[in-house]
Amino acid sequence: MSSDLTPDNPAATAAPTGSVRRPKTTGLAKGDNVPGVAKNDPILVIDDVQRRFGGLTAVDVEHLEIPRNAITALIGPNGAGKTTLFNLLCGFDKPNSGRWSYDGKNLAGIPAFKVARMGQVRTFQLTKALALLTVKPSVSASSCLMMRLMSARWSPES
């Protein structure tokens, strides 16, 4: 916001596009900023997760921690297993092995509707269906639809 641009806040500077450039977040890791380093307050911890389809290994994650309150990206080429990993973590698919926790709660083997009730939700890559909605209504509509679909497939007792 433009109110952040004050002489008292030299870290916030105007970028050429008019947006505000802020300093990089620090203090998220317990050590050097390298892959696999333990995080101070991880919201998601993944250990030894594997998903194989026949002879093809789609996901093989030895250890991964996602810090709380940080924007984190998972990048890779097509076919690298990004969507498969999200499907596993959200309960839409089952791994061959491994465990993971979200906010300290074990989610391995938990159905998608229960994962959503615990607070971990996802959206899908259906940009055309929700093209006229902004981000918040789009996520809300996606989560409501998935909750209804998954509740119909799974009984609350399971």
BELSULDA-V217852 format. One record per residue. N is the residue number from 1. RES is the residue in three letters. SS is DSSP state (h for helix, s for strand, l for the rest). PHI is phi in whole degrees, -180 to 180 (none if undefined). OMEGA is omega as a letter, one per 20 degrees, with the letter a starting at -180 (NA if undefined). Layout:
n,res,ss,phi,omega
N,RES,SS,PHI,OMEGA
N,RES,SS,PHI,OMEGA
This chain:
n,res,ss,phi,omega
1,MET,l,none,a
2,SER,h,-67,r
3,SER,h,-68,r
4,ASP,h,-75,a
5,LEU,l,-87,r
6,THR,l,-133,r
7,PRO,l,-61,r
8,ASP,l,-76,a
9,ASN,l,-124,a
10,PRO,l,-70,a
11,ALA,l,-69,a
12,ALA,l,-90,a
13,THR,s,-127,a
14,ALA,s,-76,r
15,ALA,l,-83,a
16,PRO,l,-56,a
17,THR,l,-84,a
18,GLY,l,95,r
19,SER,l,-79,a
20,VAL,s,-100,r
21,ARG,s,-96,a
22,ARG,l,-110,r
23,PRO,l,-66,a
24,LYS,l,-65,r
25,THR,l,-66,r
26,THR,l,-129,r
27,GLY,l,83,a
28,LEU,l,-84,a
29,ALA,s,-107,r
30,LYS,l,-85,a
31,GLY,l,-144,r
32,ASP,l,-63,a
33,ASN,l,-78,r
34,VAL,l,-130,r
35,PRO,l,-57,r
36,GLY,l,88,a
37,VAL,l,-69,r
38,ALA,l,-64,r
39,LYS,s,-99,a
40,ASN,l,-66,a
41,ASP,l,-140,a
42,PRO,s,-72,r
43,ILE,s,-92,r
44,LEU,s,-133,r
45,VAL,s,-126,a
46,ILE,s,-122,a
47,ASP,s,-134,r
48,ASP,s,53,a
49,VAL,s,-86,r
50,GLN,s,-132,r
51,ARG,s,-138,a
52,ARG,s,-118,r
53,PHE,s,-119,a
54,GLY,l,64,r
55,GLY,l,-90,a
56,LEU,s,-97,r
57,THR,s,-92,a
58,ALA,s,-87,a
59,VAL,s,-136,r
60,ASP,s,-147,a
61,VAL,s,-110,r
62,GLU,s,-73,r
63,HIS,s,-159,r
64,LEU,s,-150,r
65,GLU,s,-125,r
66,ILE,s,-108,a
67,PRO,s,-71,r
68,ARG,l,-70,r
69,ASN,l,60,r
70,ALA,l,-133,r
71,ILE,l,-80,a
72,THR,l,-128,a
73,ALA,l,-114,r
74,LEU,l,-115,a
75,ILE,l,-120,r
76,GLY,l,168,a
77,PRO,l,-72,r
78,ASN,l,-55,r
79,GLY,l,84,a
80,ALA,l,-80,r
81,GLY,l,105,a
82,LYS,h,-61,a
83,THR,h,-66,r
84,THR,h,-61,r
85,LEU,h,-62,r
86,PHE,h,-61,r
87,ASN,h,-61,r
88,LEU,h,-66,a
89,LEU,h,-65,a
90,CYS,l,-95,r
91,GLY,l,86,r
92,PHE,l,-83,r
93,ASP,l,-144,a
94,LYS,l,-114,a
95,PRO,l,-79,r
96,ASN,l,-76,r
97,SER,s,-160,r
98,GLY,s,114,a
99,ARG,s,-148,r
100,TRP,s,-155,r
101,SER,s,-135,r
102,TYR,s,-121,a
103,ASP,l,54,r
104,GLY,l,84,a
105,LYS,s,-103,r
106,ASN,s,-66,a
107,LEU,l,-114,a
108,ALA,l,-63,r
109,GLY,l,82,r
110,ILE,l,-85,r
111,PRO,l,-63,a
112,ALA,h,-56,a
113,PHE,h,-66,r
114,LYS,h,-75,r
115,VAL,h,-60,r
116,ALA,h,-63,r
117,ARG,h,-65,r
118,MET,l,-79,r
119,GLY,l,113,r
120,GLN,l,-102,a
121,VAL,l,-125,r
122,ARG,l,-138,r
123,THR,l,-116,a
124,PHE,l,-114,a
125,GLN,l,-87,a
126,LEU,l,-100,a
127,THR,l,-71,a
128,LYS,l,-72,a
129,ALA,l,-65,a
130,LEU,l,-118,a
131,ALA,l,-61,a
132,LEU,l,-89,a
133,LEU,l,-95,r
134,THR,l,-82,a
135,VAL,h,-61,a
136,LYS,h,-62,r
137,PRO,h,-63,r
138,SER,h,-65,r
139,VAL,h,-65,r
140,SER,h,-62,r
141,ALA,h,-64,r
142,SER,h,-63,a
143,SER,h,-68,r
144,CYS,h,-64,r
145,LEU,h,-63,a
146,MET,h,-66,r
147,MET,h,-61,r
148,ARG,h,-66,a
149,LEU,h,-65,a
150,MET,h,-73,r
151,SER,h,-65,r
152,ALA,h,-72,a
153,ARG,h,-81,a
154,TRP,l,-116,r
155,SER,l,-79,a
156,PRO,l,-59,a
157,GLU,l,-80,a
158,SER,l,-77,NA
